[in-house]
Every structure is written in C-alpha cells, then in structure tokens.
Amino acid sequence: MRDLLRTPVSVLLFLFAVLLLSETGIAGAVALAATTTLAAAVLACAVLATRSVVPVTPARIRTAIRDRERRTAFLTQRDPDAAGRPRPRAPGRSLPTAA
C-alpha cells in the first residue's frame, strides 16, 4: 500500500512546491514543507494508534451491558391525580408587554 501511494504523493508535493515557489517564493515553500510534514506525522500517528488498539471481546461487551443494567435505577412515576397532590394551576391571562 505504501508503494502505491508513494508516487502520487511525491508528484503532488512537487506540484505544490512549484506552485508556491512561483507565487510566494521560498517562505511559502518552507511553510508548505512544514505543514505537509506535520500532516504526515499526524496521519502516521493516527494509523499506528488504530492498529495498536486491542479489539474488545464480545464477552466483555456483554459483561459491561449487564453491569450497566445492575447500576440503572428505575424510579416509580408519580401519579399527578393521587390523593393529596395539588392540581396544577391553569394558565392565566397573558401579561401586557412593553412594545
């Protein structure tokens, strides 16, 4: 895979360098080189990080779901019409607003 990408990436970098040198001079080329190097390093770190992650076994997933079920507390719903509960107030007239 690396060999497949090496040639197109090299051509693109060369074209970017030519474009920047013709438009902005050496400062633009240096900025492009630094940005490209940083982007390549971040991409390499991301690829290495995804490859180094150990897959989670299905047994561990089941255990996590079971543990979460045990921690979940179900509260009983309150009955608004139960004895001793005040009735909610009806909406009143709208207040005049300063317009």
Phi, psi and omega per residue, in radians:
M1 nan -0.700 -3.128
R2 -1.115 -0.663 3.136
D3 -1.188 -0.569 3.121
L4 -1.165 -0.612 -3.077
L5 -1.549 -0.291 -3.034
R6 -1.081 -0.811 -3.087
T7 -1.178 -0.890 3.134
P8 -1.083 -0.649 3.126
V9 -1.162 -0.689 3.110
S10 -1.106 -0.737 3.125
V11 -1.120 -0.764 3.124
L12 -1.097 -0.742 3.115
L13 -1.100 -0.695 3.122
F14 -1.125 -0.768 3.128
L15 -1.119 -0.689 3.085
F16 -1.109 -0.716 3.135
A17 -1.113 -0.761 3.125
V18 -1.102 -0.752 -3.138
L19 -1.089 -0.809 -3.117
L20 -1.207 -0.659 3.125
L21 -1.156 -0.625 -3.133
S22 -1.323 -0.477 -3.085
E23 -1.665 -0.828 -2.972
T24 -2.055 -0.191 3.127
G25 1.618 -2.807 -3.017
I26 -1.250 -0.540 -3.120
A27 -1.134 -0.703 3.101
G28 -1.154 -0.658 3.119
A29 -1.154 -0.705 3.113
V30 -1.154 -0.711 3.116
A31 -1.129 -0.717 3.107
L32 -1.127 -0.734 3.139
A33 -1.101 -0.722 3.136
A34 -1.170 -0.742 3.141
T35 -1.141 -0.746 3.137
T36 -1.134 -0.719 3.119
T37 -1.116 -0.743 3.123
L38 -1.130 -0.739 3.126
A39 -1.118 -0.711 3.122
A40 -1.146 -0.663 3.125
A41 -1.167 -0.726 3.121
V42 -1.138 -0.733 3.112
L43 -1.106 -0.733 3.110
A44 -1.117 -0.706 3.105
C45 -1.129 -0.681 3.126
A46 -1.147 -0.724 3.127
V47 -1.142 -0.762 3.132
L48 -1.148 -0.639 -3.141
A49 -1.187 -0.661 3.139
T50 -1.262 -0.526 3.129
R51 -1.353 -0.429 -3.068
S52 -1.557 -0.062 -3.135
V53 -1.327 2.254 3.130
V54 -1.421 2.243 -3.139
P55 -1.157 2.541 -3.117
V56 -1.496 2.334 -3.122
T57 -1.315 2.633 3.109
P58 -1.049 -0.528 3.119
A59 -1.111 -0.680 -3.141
R60 -1.190 -0.625 3.101
I61 -1.133 -0.769 3.112
R62 -1.075 -0.715 -3.141
T63 -1.121 -0.712 3.136
A64 -1.125 -0.707 3.111
I65 -1.138 -0.736 3.133
R66 -1.130 -0.726 3.108
D67 -1.088 -0.705 3.127
R68 -1.149 -0.668 3.098
E69 -1.087 -0.670 -3.136
R70 -1.206 -0.556 -3.128
R71 -1.424 -0.309 -3.078
T72 -1.295 2.247 3.120
A73 -1.869 2.252 3.100
F74 -1.767 2.060 3.133
L75 -1.615 2.467 3.122
T76 -1.235 2.519 3.137
Q77 -1.347 2.486 3.106
R78 -1.435 2.437 3.110
D79 -1.542 2.003 -3.110
P80 -1.200 -0.322 -3.133
D81 -1.718 0.207 -3.115
A82 -1.195 2.746 -3.129
A83 -1.104 2.384 3.095
G84 1.566 -0.119 3.128
R85 -1.573 2.302 3.110
P86 -1.231 2.559 3.111
R87 -1.292 2.534 3.083
P88 -1.160 2.587 -3.122
R89 -1.267 2.552 3.067
A90 -1.342 2.639 3.102
P91 -1.150 2.411 -3.114
G92 -1.585 -2.983 3.089
R93 -1.190 2.648 3.096
S94 -1.307 2.470 -3.122
L95 -1.379 2.508 3.092
P96 -1.166 2.413 3.139
T97 -1.899 2.662 3.102
A98 -1.400 1.991 -3.103
A99 -1.958 nan nan
